[in-house]
Amino acid sequence: METNIQAWLIDAGGVSEAFGSRGRAGETPPRPGLRVKVAGASLERLQALAEAAGPLGIEVRWDWGASGGTPGAERPPGPLPVPEAARVRNEPPGRWSQDAADGQGLMLGGSQEQLQALVERWQDLDPQAALALEAGLRAGLSRPERFRARGTVYPLARFPYLLGILNVTTDSFYSGARHFGTDAALRRAEQVAREGGDWIEVGGESARGGTPLSPEAEAERVAPVVAALRARIPLPVAVDTYKPQVARAAVEAGASLINDISGGADPEMFRVARETGAALVLMHLTARPKEEYEDPGYPSTLDAVRWFLGERLALAREAGVEEEQLLVDPGLNFGKHPRRDLEIMRSLKSFSALGRPLYLATSRKDYLRDLLGLPPEELLEATEAAVAFAVLQGVQLFRVHDVAAVARVRAVAWAIHEAVAAGARG
């Protein structure tokens, strides 16, 4: 049996509305409930799962995902149809399911009680599906209250954290982020602290282009800077690397968060996080770092990204990384057409279904450049707009170049966020 099935809580609004009803005359009004997507399995398997849901009064729809996850046609009487053109795939462990990337799956709508009853019904029929649905409900219905990095707890019921970018490189895509050498790095770190940053994130190698550094060379570049920052600057330090050897050296020098843009492509990174207690950001990436990125052609961007991150979180947990150490990043700009970045931005709230804090790097990114036709040096206002929107969508950590400007944006956006939340509570 396939074991890579996953489930996500898409929303907790009115189920009928979520399934396409817009409240037209004569229609049943939306009823409170939850909407869950189940994907990553063959159509035959999904059909069997759907048939078990019907007797519980759960609304069931196919979702083909061809337009980014838009619900498909309503369920006809009798068994759910399996299109002749449908492809059934069985992906090996450690690979995201192409079915999930295609968006192929089931939409289930019902109350929490109905869906919990479905978990019990599926336990005999398909234990893996039951576990996936139970985990998806648990993650989606809870909101992380904190994350933990090397024993220090960072609460999330406050305005978002800003991580000031400090690249000790000579080839960063944005010239304002290059601070090669310890003296330049210290000046930049002092600026980040002065302007309201919460963390300093050190990177020793550009993610794109250029000659790759060996782990030894990158560690020699990064670790002394981290040590100097910890001795001089009263802010925690993160390291931006996908190489476990570099991550370990940086943590031993004083870093407490690892930003891995490969999403844990090297399993040794999980071991580093487990043994050191460092927080670990897992990012969605379609290729290896330093490779040429090509748009993967996903019919459903959101499903593919959620699937990948869900799988990487599961692998990290299996490797012994604690839940509160884990964060996720949808990976704007990495191997994605600008329209896919906009789709991710539009749907940032949907990543709360993963149950972990959302980390976002939108500062001066290519999709902003393409929208405005401007170089990175002229994208401050675009970055501010993107950050303001993302704060309102619930993003909890931002990786930024322009700390002072973004700190002001954060303050206003968070005040609006809190006012909206207070209004919703009545």
WOZI-V771548 format. One line per field, one symbol per residue. phi: phi as a letter, one per 40 degrees, with the letter a starting at -180 (. if undefined). burial: b if it has 24 or more other ideal C-beta (glycine too) atoms within 12 Angstrom, else e. A space follows every 50 residues. Layout:
BEGIN
phi = ???
burial = ???
END
This chain:
BEGIN
phi = .cbbcbbbccabccccccchcbgcdgcccdbdibbbbbagaccccccccc cccdccgccbbcbcgcbghcdccccccgcccbdcccbbbbccdgbcccdc ccgcabbbbiccccccccdcccdccadccccccccccccccbbccabbbf gccbcbcacccbbccbccbbbccbccccacgccccccccccdccchcbbb bbbbaccbggccccdcccccccdccdcccccbbcbcbbbbabbdccdccc ccchcbbbbbccggdcdcccccccccgccbcbbcacbcdgcccbccgccb cccccccdcccccccccccgccdcccbbbcgdgcgbcdccccccdcbddc ccccgbdbbbbbcfccccdccbgbcdcbbccccccccdccdccgcbabcb cbcccccccdccccccdccccccccg
burial = ebebbbbbbbbbebbbbbbbeeeeeeeeeeeebbbbbbbbbbbebbbbbb bbbbebebbbbbbbbeebbbbbeebeeeebeeeeeeeeeebeeeebbbbb bbbbbbbbbbbbebbbbbbebbeeebebbbebbbbbbbbbeebbebbbbb eeebebeebbbbbbbbbbbeebbbebbbbbebeebbebbbbbbebbbbbb bbbbbbbbeeeebebeebbebbbbbbbbbbeebebbbbbbbbbbbbbbbb bbbbbbbbbbbbbbbbeebbbbbbebbbbbbbbbbbeebbeebeebebbb bbbbbbbbbbbbbbbbbebebbbbbbbbbbbbbbbbeeebbbbbbebbbb bbbbbbbbbbbbbbbbbbbeeeeeebeebbebbbebbbbbbbbbbbbbbb bbbebbbebbeebbeebeeeeeeeee
END
